Amino acid sequence: MSALSLDLTNAPILSPDGAGLEPGTLSIADGLIVDTPVGRAVDLTGFIVLPGIVDIHGDAFERHVAPRRGANTNVDDGIVAAEAELAAAGITTGVLAQFYSWEGGLRGPEFADTVFRSIKRVKGQVPSTLIPQLRFEIHLMDDYPAIPAKVAEWEVPYVVFNDHLQHDRLAAGRRPKQLTGQALKAGRNPDDHWALLQRLHDRKAEVPAAVTELAATLAAAGVRLGSHDEATAEDRATWAARGATIAEFPETLEAATAAKDSGSTVIGGSPNVVRGGSHKGNIGVRDLARAGLVDALASDYHYPSMRRAAFMLSDEGICSFAEAWGMLSEGPAKALGLSDRGRLAPGLRADITILDEKTRRVAGTMAGGRISYLSGELAARLIG
């Protein structure tokens, strides 16, 4: 579908200057927001017009590319279905976070290759912007030499470094929790999986130099870098020194404060806000937001949580609605270097999320002025 030319009228519109929701008209043409009417007015009484959501980290697409073990026969169709779900959640730019991990299965290197090639094929065929993110497990020492070339081939602009090994238990010679289930998901014998984890842990001393060199190589190629689940200020300082300017889901107030103080971008999980805290017992994102330490919210594993999280932060008085929605739009756009979106200002992309004013549910989504999702009364008004 080509980009629409419309004047969206009679609805509260989120001001680009941080003033909040204000009545007015938003005009779009040729995929952009324009400052003069284009002549086709659509009455949006009963709706709210907001900047499109930029999801800086989400892995809920896994259920589409592999709904059951061994059922991932057409990953391209899965990516298309995931894009439709993104749009239905009001998301116009989605970062698809794919593991490259010793965990194997859906998180293994082979499946990562399949997913990234699929995103590369599909991303130009859908309205939403799809951005692949590589989540690299840093103890895969044998894989380091090949990663820069793979990242370039896959057209991955954003790499996050993970470490999900249970080092305390491994150092003590104890089997990690959930080892058997994890092994079966990876298609491995539990004893073989246990031996693999021990080998990876035994090379721990080699990791710092290798990951520092890899980060420098990727940064020199223009790749954006992030780190995941930091617990201490020292963790953040280490990763910041490596050029990882995005701190995903800091686990403590100390780590989040250090990230903010160093000028890094702090990412919080929307499901954490919605459920009232971390399922792992880490610091609650509401507490971080209350302290002014959250720059952007991510879907993490549940796309609809993003919209709900913004309203919850606003309704509870933790921040203004403009600030809360900015964590879904302008904040993540800045973190990703996307200066052409995140606000409803002339000259920027017409990435727009339209909500029903009463239910606060998504009624329509436009990405670059193209409809990516449309339902109910809003559909009747736009089509009619």
C-alpha positions in Angstrom: 0.0 0.0 0.0 1.3 3.5 -0.9 1.6 6.2 1.7 -1.6 8.1 2.5 -2.2 11.9 2.4 -4.5 12.8 5.3 -5.4 15.5 7.8 -6.2 13.8 11.1 -8.5 16.2 12.9 -10.5 16.6 16.2 -8.3 14.4 18.3 -5.8 15.0 21.1 -2.3 14.8 19.6 0.9 14.4 21.6 2.8 17.6 21.1 6.4 17.2 19.9 7.6 19.8 22.4 6.7 17.8 25.5 3.6 19.8 26.4 1.4 16.8 26.4 -1.8 16.0 24.6 -3.3 19.0 22.7 -6.2 19.3 20.3 -5.2 20.0 16.7 -4.7 18.6 13.3 -1.9 16.3 12.1 -1.3 16.3 8.4 0.7 13.6 6.5 1.8 13.3 2.9 4.4 11.2 1.1 5.2 9.2 4.2 6.0 12.3 6.3 4.4 14.7 8.7 3.8 18.0 7.0 3.0 21.5 8.4 0.2 22.4 6.0 -3.2 20.7 5.4 -3.4 18.3 2.4 -7.1 18.5 1.9 -8.5 15.2 3.0 -9.8 15.5 6.5 -10.6 12.5 8.7 -12.5 13.2 11.9 -10.8 11.3 14.8 -13.1 12.4 17.6 -12.9 9.7 20.2 -9.3 8.7 19.4 -5.8 9.8 20.5 -2.9 10.4 18.1 0.6 9.4 19.3 4.0 8.9 17.9 4.6 5.3 16.7 6.1 3.0 19.2 9.8 2.1 18.8 10.4 -1.3 20.4 14.2 -1.4 21.1 14.3 -5.0 22.2 11.7 -7.8 21.8 11.9 -11.6 21.4 8.2 -12.4 21.3 8.5 -13.1 17.6 10.0 -16.5 18.5 6.5 -18.0 18.8 5.9 -17.1 15.2 9.1 -18.4 13.6 9.0 -21.6 15.7 5.6 -22.2 17.3 6.6 -25.7 18.2 9.9 -27.6 18.2 10.6 -28.7 14.6 7.6 -26.7 13.2 9.7 -23.8 11.8 9.2 -24.8 8.2 8.7 -21.2 6.8 10.5 -18.6 8.8 9.7 -15.9 6.3 5.9 -16.3 7.0 6.7 -16.3 10.7 8.5 -12.9 10.4 5.5 -11.5 8.4 3.1 -12.7 11.1 5.3 -11.2 13.8 5.3 -7.8 12.0 1.5 -7.9 12.0 1.5 -8.5 15.7 3.9 -5.6 16.2 1.6 -3.3 14.2 -1.4 -4.5 16.2 0.4 -3.4 19.4 1.0 0.1 18.0 4.7 -0.6 17.2 6.1 1.0 14.0 9.7 0.1 14.5 10.6 -3.3 16.0 14.0 -4.6 17.1 13.9 -8.4 16.7 16.3 -9.7 19.3 17.7 -13.0 18.3 20.0 -15.1 20.5 23.3 -16.6 19.3 24.0 -18.9 22.2 25.3 -22.1 23.5 21.7 -22.8 24.6 21.1 -24.2 21.2 17.7 -24.8 19.5 15.9 -21.6 18.8 18.8 -19.8 20.5 21.6 -21.6 18.7 23.9 -20.2 16.0 22.3 -22.2 13.2 18.9 -20.9 13.9 20.2 -17.4 14.3 21.5 -17.6 10.7 18.1 -18.7 9.5 16.3 -15.9 11.3 18.6 -13.1 10.2 18.5 -14.2 6.6 14.7 -14.3 6.8 14.6 -10.8 8.3 16.9 -9.6 5.5 14.5 -11.0 2.9 11.3 -9.8 4.5 12.0 -6.4 6.0 11.4 -4.5 2.7 8.1 -6.2 2.1 6.2 -5.0 5.2 5.2 -1.5 6.4 6.9 -1.6 9.8 10.6 -1.0 10.2 12.2 -4.3 11.3 15.7 -4.1 12.8 17.6 -7.3 13.6 19.6 -7.4 16.9 22.2 -10.1 17.6 22.3 -11.3 21.2 25.8 -12.8 21.5 26.7 -15.1 24.4 30.2 -14.0 25.2 31.6 -17.4 26.3 31.4 -18.9 22.8 35.1 -18.4 22.3 35.4 -20.4 19.1 32.8 -18.2 17.4 34.5 -14.9 17.9 36.5 -14.8 14.6 33.5 -15.2 12.4 31.1 -12.8 14.1 32.1 -9.5 12.3 31.6 -11.1 8.9 28.3 -12.6 9.9 27.0 -9.3 11.3 27.9 -7.6 8.0 26.3 -10.3 5.9 23.1 -10.4 8.0 22.9 -6.5 8.0 22.7 -6.4 11.8 23.2 -2.8 13.1 22.8 -3.6 16.8 24.7 -6.2 18.9 24.1 -6.9 22.6 26.5 -9.0 24.7 24.9 -11.6 27.1 26.3 -14.0 29.7 23.7 -16.5 30.9 26.1 -19.0 32.3 25.4 -19.8 36.0 29.0 -19.2 37.0 28.6 -19.6 40.8 27.2 -23.1 40.4 29.7 -24.0 37.7 32.6 -22.8 39.8 31.3 -25.0 42.6 30.9 -28.0 40.3 27.2 -28.0 40.7 24.8 -28.5 37.9 22.9 -25.3 36.8 19.2 -25.1 37.5 16.9 -26.3 34.8 19.8 -28.1 33.1 17.8 -31.1 31.9 15.0 -29.0 30.4 17.5 -26.7 28.7 19.4 -29.6 27.3 16.3 -31.2 25.8 15.3 -27.9 24.2 18.7 -27.8 22.6 18.4 -31.4 21.4 21.3 -32.5 23.6 21.9 -35.3 26.1 21.9 -33.6 29.6 25.3 -35.0 30.4 26.7 -33.6 27.1 25.1 -30.3 27.9 26.6 -30.2 31.3 30.0 -31.0 29.9 29.6 -28.1 27.4 28.8 -25.6 30.1 31.8 -26.7 32.1 34.1 -26.2 29.0 32.7 -22.8 28.4 33.1 -21.8 32.0 36.6 -23.1 32.1 37.6 -20.5 29.4 36.2 -17.6 31.4 39.6 -15.9 31.7 39.9 -15.6 27.9 36.6 -13.7 27.6 37.5 -10.1 28.6 40.2 -9.6 25.9 38.2 -11.4 23.2 35.0 -9.4 23.8 36.9 -6.1 24.0 38.5 -6.8 20.7 35.2 -7.9 19.1 33.4 -4.8 20.4 36.1 -2.5 18.9 35.8 -4.3 15.6 32.0 -4.0 15.5 32.0 -0.4 16.6 34.5 0.5 13.9 32.1 -0.9 11.4 29.3 1.3 12.7 27.5 -1.3 14.8 25.6 -0.1 17.9 26.5 -2.0 21.0 24.7 -2.8 24.2 25.1 -5.0 27.3 22.5 -7.0 29.2 21.5 -7.5 32.9 24.2 -5.5 34.6 24.3 -5.8 38.4 27.0 -3.3 39.5 28.5 0.0 38.7 31.7 -1.8 37.8 29.8 -3.9 35.3 28.5 -0.8 33.6 31.9 0.9 33.6 33.5 -2.2 32.0 30.9 -2.3 29.2 30.9 1.5 28.7 34.7 1.3 28.2 34.1 -1.3 25.4 31.7 1.1 23.7 28.4 -0.5 24.8 26.3 2.6 25.2 23.0 0.9 25.8 22.3 -0.8 29.2 19.5 -3.3 28.8 17.5 -4.2 31.9 19.9 -3.2 34.7 19.3 -5.5 37.7 19.9 -3.0 40.4 19.6 0.7 41.3 23.4 0.9 41.4 23.8 -0.3 37.9 21.1 1.9 36.5 22.5 5.0 38.3 25.9 4.3 36.9 24.6 3.9 33.4 22.7 7.2 33.6 25.7 9.0 35.1 27.9 7.7 32.3 25.6 9.0 29.6 24.5 5.5 28.6 20.9 4.7 27.6 18.9 2.7 30.2 16.3 0.3 28.9 13.6 -1.1 31.1 11.2 -3.9 30.4 7.5 -3.0 29.9 6.3 -6.4 31.3 8.2 -5.5 34.5 6.1 -2.3 34.8 2.8 -4.1 34.0 3.3 -7.0 36.5 4.7 -4.7 39.2 8.3 -6.0 39.3 10.8 -8.3 37.9 10.0 -12.0 37.7 13.6 -12.7 38.8 13.5 -10.4 41.8 15.6 -7.6 40.3 14.9 -3.9 40.7 11.4 -2.8 39.6 11.3 -0.6 36.5 8.7 1.6 38.2 11.2 2.4 40.9 13.8 3.2 38.3 11.4 5.4 36.4 10.4 7.2 39.6 14.1 7.9 40.1 14.4 9.3 36.5 16.7 6.5 35.4 14.7 5.0 32.5 15.3 6.3 28.9 13.3 3.7 27.0 10.9 0.9 27.6 11.1 -2.4 25.6 8.5 -5.1 24.9 11.1 -7.7 26.1 8.8 -10.7 25.6 5.3 -9.2 25.3 4.4 -6.6 22.7 1.1 -5.3 24.2 2.8 -4.4 27.5 4.4 -1.3 26.0 1.3 0.7 25.6 -0.1 -0.5 29.0 3.2 0.4 30.8 3.1 4.0 29.6 -0.4 4.5 30.9 0.4 2.8 34.2 3.4 5.1 34.8 1.3 8.1 34.0 -1.8 7.1 35.9 0.3 6.3 39.0 1.9 9.8 38.9 5.4 8.4 38.4 5.9 10.7 35.4 3.8 12.7 32.9 2.0 11.0 30.1 4.3 12.8 27.6 7.4 11.5 29.5 5.9 8.0 29.7 5.1 7.8 26.0 8.5 9.3 25.2 10.0 6.1 26.7 8.2 4.2 23.9 9.0 6.6 21.1 11.5 9.4 21.3 13.8 7.7 23.8 14.3 4.4 22.0 14.5 6.3 18.6 17.4 8.4 20.0 19.1 5.3 21.4 19.0 3.6 18.0 20.2 6.8 16.2 16.9 7.1 14.3 16.5 10.9 14.2 13.7 10.7 11.6 11.0 9.3 14.1 9.9 9.3 17.7 7.9 12.6 17.6 5.0 14.1 15.7 6.9 16.9 14.1 6.9 18.2 10.5 9.6 16.6 8.4 9.7 13.4 10.4 8.3 10.0 9.3 4.6 9.6 9.6 5.0 6.8 12.2 1.7 7.1 14.1 -0.2 5.0 16.8 -3.9 5.8 17.1 -5.6 4.7 20.3 -9.3 4.5 21.2 -9.7 7.2 23.8 -12.0 5.2 26.1 -10.4 1.8 26.0 -6.8 2.9 25.3 -6.5 0.0 22.9 -4.7 0.3 19.5 -7.2 1.2 16.8 -4.7 1.9 14.0 -1.0 2.1 13.2 0.8 3.8 10.4 4.4 3.3 9.5 5.9 5.8 7.1 2.3 6.9 6.2 1.3 3.4 5.3 -1.4 1.5 7.2 0.1 -1.4 9.1 -2.9 -2.1 11.3 -6.5 -0.8 11.3 -9.7 -1.9 13.1 -13.2 -1.0 14.1 -14.6 2.5 13.9 -11.3 4.0 12.8 -11.2 1.7 9.8 -14.7 2.9 8.8 -13.6 6.5 9.1 -10.4 6.2 7.1 -11.8 4.0 4.4 -15.1 5.8 4.2 
